[in-house]
């Protein structure tokens, strides 16, 4: 059985990057450990109640202690990470390193109706083109509201897929 886990390799964690911690410690880091969720971190984990949780359905924490070298077939990175500290850390994981088609969006084309005007303003202040590396640099800087940076990531993920035919065919997603 194949399983895909999505994570932000270049977001800050433990004084470095998420992927550097994974390479150093040889294990997967869940969103609850890194604090880099695409959604809220207030939802309960399976079997762990969270008072005031924002969601009725619990988030499932998959394989929180997976050992990277033994359990991972490949790490698939955005092409913006080619020949970067992220790629160098990924190479230390002991598995194949591959690249997907990439996320990239022209900030002038972003729709403020998707996550509101604040993330669009921030995205445009970061540059004319957004990539995961640009958004991660904003997250690492500590200069921006973390929730707004997360919404900038949502804009990039929604409108910046390299395989945009999927997004256009399914506009509700």
C-alpha positions as CSV (number, residue, x, y, z in Angstrom):
1,X,0.0,0.0,0.0
2,X,1.3,3.5,-0.9
3,X,0.7,6.4,1.4
4,X,1.3,10.1,0.6
5,X,2.1,12.5,3.4
6,X,2.2,16.2,2.6
7,X,4.4,18.5,4.6
8,X,6.2,21.8,4.2
9,X,9.9,20.9,4.1
10,X,11.2,24.5,4.3
11,X,9.1,25.9,7.0
12,X,10.7,26.7,10.4
13,X,11.0,24.1,13.1
14,X,13.4,23.5,16.0
15,X,15.8,26.2,14.9
16,X,16.0,25.0,11.3
17,X,13.8,23.6,8.7
18,X,11.2,20.8,9.0
19,X,13.1,18.6,6.5
20,X,16.4,19.2,8.3
21,X,14.9,17.9,11.6
22,X,13.6,14.9,9.7
23,X,17.0,14.2,8.2
24,X,18.8,14.8,11.5
25,X,16.4,12.5,13.6
26,X,15.5,10.1,10.9
27,X,11.8,10.3,11.4
28,X,8.6,12.0,10.1
29,X,7.3,15.0,11.9
30,X,3.5,15.4,12.1
31,X,1.8,18.8,11.7
32,X,1.0,18.7,15.4
33,X,4.7,18.5,16.2
34,X,5.8,21.1,13.6
35,X,2.9,23.5,13.9
36,X,2.6,23.7,10.1
37,X,-0.9,22.5,9.4
38,X,-2.8,23.5,6.2
39,X,-5.9,23.7,8.4
40,X,-6.3,24.3,12.1
41,X,-4.2,22.7,14.8
42,X,-7.1,22.9,17.3
43,X,-8.9,19.8,16.0
44,X,-8.6,16.8,18.1
45,X,-6.3,13.9,17.2
46,X,-7.8,10.5,17.1
47,X,-8.5,9.5,20.7
48,X,-7.3,12.9,22.1
49,X,-10.1,15.3,22.8
50,X,-9.4,19.0,22.2
51,X,-11.7,21.4,24.1
52,X,-13.1,24.1,21.8
53,X,-12.0,22.3,18.6
54,X,-12.8,24.1,15.4
55,X,-13.9,20.9,13.6
56,X,-16.4,18.2,14.4
57,X,-14.4,15.5,12.6
58,X,-11.0,14.7,14.1
59,X,-7.8,15.0,12.1
60,X,-6.1,11.7,11.9
61,X,-2.4,11.8,12.7
62,X,-0.8,9.4,10.3
63,X,2.3,7.5,11.3
64,X,3.7,10.1,13.8
65,X,6.8,8.1,14.5
66,X,7.6,6.7,11.0
67,X,11.2,6.1,10.5
68,X,12.2,7.9,7.3
69,X,15.0,5.6,6.0
70,X,13.0,2.4,6.5
71,X,9.5,3.5,5.5
72,X,9.7,6.1,2.7
73,X,10.0,5.3,-1.0
74,X,10.6,8.9,-2.1
75,X,10.5,12.6,-1.0
76,X,8.8,14.6,-3.8
77,X,9.8,18.3,-3.7
78,X,8.7,21.4,-5.6
79,X,11.2,22.3,-8.3
80,X,11.9,25.6,-6.5
81,X,13.9,23.5,-4.0
82,X,16.4,22.1,-6.6
83,X,20.0,22.6,-5.4
84,X,18.8,24.2,-2.1
85,X,19.2,23.5,1.6
86,X,15.9,21.6,1.3
87,X,17.3,19.4,-1.5
88,X,20.5,18.8,0.4
89,X,18.6,17.8,3.6
90,X,16.3,15.5,1.5
91,X,19.3,13.7,0.1
92,X,20.3,12.8,3.7
93,X,17.0,11.0,4.2
94,X,18.2,7.9,2.5
95,X,15.4,7.6,0.0
96,X,14.9,8.9,-3.6
97,X,14.4,12.6,-4.1
98,X,12.0,13.6,-6.9
99,X,10.2,16.7,-8.1
100,X,6.5,17.3,-8.9
101,X,5.5,19.8,-11.6
102,X,5.6,22.7,-9.2
103,X,3.5,25.4,-7.7
104,X,3.8,28.9,-9.1
105,X,1.4,31.8,-9.4
106,X,1.5,35.4,-10.6
107,X,0.4,37.4,-7.6
108,X,-1.5,39.9,-9.8
109,X,-3.8,37.0,-10.8
110,X,-4.8,36.0,-7.2
111,X,-8.5,36.1,-6.3
112,X,-9.2,38.0,-3.0
113,X,-12.5,36.2,-2.8
114,X,-10.8,32.9,-2.0
115,X,-9.3,33.7,1.4
116,X,-9.9,37.5,1.7
117,X,-7.9,40.6,0.9
118,X,-5.2,40.3,3.5
119,X,-3.4,37.2,2.1
120,X,-3.6,38.7,-1.4
121,X,-2.0,42.0,-0.1
122,X,0.7,40.0,1.6
123,X,1.3,37.7,-1.4
124,X,1.8,40.8,-3.7
125,X,4.1,42.4,-1.2
126,X,6.3,39.2,-1.4
127,X,6.8,39.6,-5.1
128,X,5.2,39.2,-8.5
129,X,5.5,35.4,-8.5
130,X,4.8,33.1,-5.6
131,X,6.4,29.7,-5.1
132,X,6.6,27.5,-2.0
133,X,10.0,28.9,-1.4
134,X,8.8,32.4,-1.3
135,X,5.9,31.6,1.1
136,X,8.3,29.6,3.4
137,X,10.7,32.5,3.5
138,X,7.8,34.7,4.7
139,X,6.9,32.1,7.3
140,X,10.5,31.9,8.5
141,X,10.9,35.7,8.7
142,X,8.6,36.0,11.6
143,X,7.5,39.4,10.2
144,X,4.0,38.3,9.1
145,X,0.9,37.0,10.9
146,X,1.2,33.2,10.7
147,X,-2.5,32.8,9.8
148,X,-2.1,35.2,6.9
149,X,1.0,33.4,5.7
150,X,-1.0,30.1,5.9
151,X,-3.7,31.7,3.7
152,X,-1.1,32.8,1.2
153,X,0.0,29.1,1.0
154,X,-3.7,28.3,0.4
155,X,-3.8,30.8,-2.5
156,X,-0.6,29.2,-4.0
157,X,-1.9,25.7,-3.6
158,X,-5.3,26.6,-5.1
159,X,-4.2,28.8,-8.0
160,X,-0.6,27.8,-8.6
161,X,-0.6,24.1,-9.4
162,X,1.6,23.0,-12.3
163,X,-1.2,20.6,-13.1
164,X,-3.8,23.4,-13.4
165,X,-6.1,21.4,-15.6
166,X,-7.2,19.5,-12.4
167,X,-8.0,22.8,-10.7
168,X,-9.9,24.2,-13.6
169,X,-11.9,21.0,-14.1
170,X,-12.9,21.1,-10.4
171,X,-13.4,24.7,-9.4
172,X,-15.2,23.8,-6.2
173,X,-12.0,22.3,-4.8
